[in-house]
Amino acid sequence: MSTEQETVEEITRKEIESIPEKWMGSSVSAIDGQDWDKSKEMDFTYTNLDKFIRYSLGENAHFSNAMYDGDYSLTLDQAQLRKYEFVCKQLGITKGTKIIDLGCGWGGWLTYLKNVVGANGFGVNLSRGQVASCRRNGLNVFLKDARFVKPEDFGQFEAVTAFGSFEHVASVKDYLAGNQDKVYDDYFKHVNDLLPKGGRFYMQSMTFSKNMLPYDQFDINAPKDSDAYILALLTKHNPDSWLPYGYEHIIRVAAPYFKNVFYSSGRLDYIQTNKEWTKLYYKFNFKKYLWYLSMVGKYFTDKEFRHQWAVLKIRPNRVCFEREIMDHARLVFEKI
């Protein structure tokens, strides 16, 4: 292990030891004037839900869109497995392949790479809860911003993946300041530096679609069934993130560094994936329901926390997919 990697590991260990036991922060969003950064958002969005997700979806949850490709007779696990097999084939991942997952979540993909493929998987993430969960389960994961990984950190890789983390690359402030494309260019330059010529990068990301509203029309006080309310609720859950405008936007900003070799829409698959997750969220688990009970007091005393409860109940992501406010892109890029 290099000195740089030892430093990253030491920082990771210290950071995850400081995870608070109680719900962190407030969902006052950028539109309301609260300052956010990516580390703060990832803890708010994911570390707060760490126990809930693990009790619902498993210790190494597959927390990204599954690949049904129209066959909804598949179980959720089968559709996730189909996705992983597809990615391995597209990226040429076999036993011993050195690969990094940018924004690795609870490590479902890394667990598959380790236990099924035998690949040499690395992961980075900014959610301390997710990193702690991965490390408890023996995964090679570090607390590091997925946007800025450099060859000096872990060397180069034969393949790179990002299952949903691109959704968090650009912030609301980046969009409002007209810097979204500039931020994306920097991201793809970093990914480019991690790969040899011809190396492949798989990513999947939510995108805005044809029925998206202007940001200044988001309104948490709008009627509960309105698009304005649903989008405002979505920003309560991800206060510092802004999506690309369609898969074409992603391909365009990647073009200086990568050629696109595959695209498909996962919008309908995400609706199905979300439905299956919701069933598991409500399925009884003693520890999970104790977690629910521990939040009752905060529900009655914190208005902003009630918005987070509404996110779990309403599932605004799924509503946005159903109304074609959002789409979902699966993309394979090859370094030019």
Salt bridges, closest charged atoms under 4 A:
GLU9 OE2 - ARG135 NH2 2.98
GLU10 OE1 - ARG13 NH2 2.32
GLU10 OE2 - LYS14 NZ 3.82
GLU21 OE1 - LYS51 NZ 3.59
ASP32 OD2 - LYS236 NZ 3.34
ASP35 OD1 - LYS173 NZ 3.17
GLU41 OE1 - LYS38 NZ 3.42
GLU41 OE1 - HIS168 ND1 3.82
ASP43 OD2 - ARG128 NE 2.78
ASP50 OD2 - ARG54 NH2 2.93
GLU59 OE1 - ARG54 NH1 3.27
GLU59 OE2 - ARG136 NH2 3.66
ASP69 OD1 - ARG330 NH1 3.84
ASP145 OD2 - ARG147 NH2 2.79
ASP153 OD2 - LYS144 NZ 3.54
ASP153 OD1 - LYS150 NZ 3.98
ASP181 OD1 - HIS249 NE2 2.66
ASP181 OD2 - ARG252 NH1 2.85
ASP186 OD2 - HIS190 ND1 3.54
ASP193 OD2 - LYS189 NZ 3.35
ASP225 OD1 - ARG323 NH2 2.78
ASP227 OD1 - ARG323 NH1 2.69
ASP240 OD2 - LYS38 NZ 3.60
ASP269 OD2 - ARG330 NH2 2.63
GLU276 OE2 - LYS279 NZ 3.24
ASP302 OD2 - LYS298 NZ 3.28
GLU304 OE1 - LYS236 NZ 3.02
GLU322 OE2 - ARG318 NE 3.81
GLU324 OE1 - LYS210 NZ 3.69
GLU334 OE1 - ARG200 NE 3.00
GLU334 OE2 - LYS259 NZ 3.70
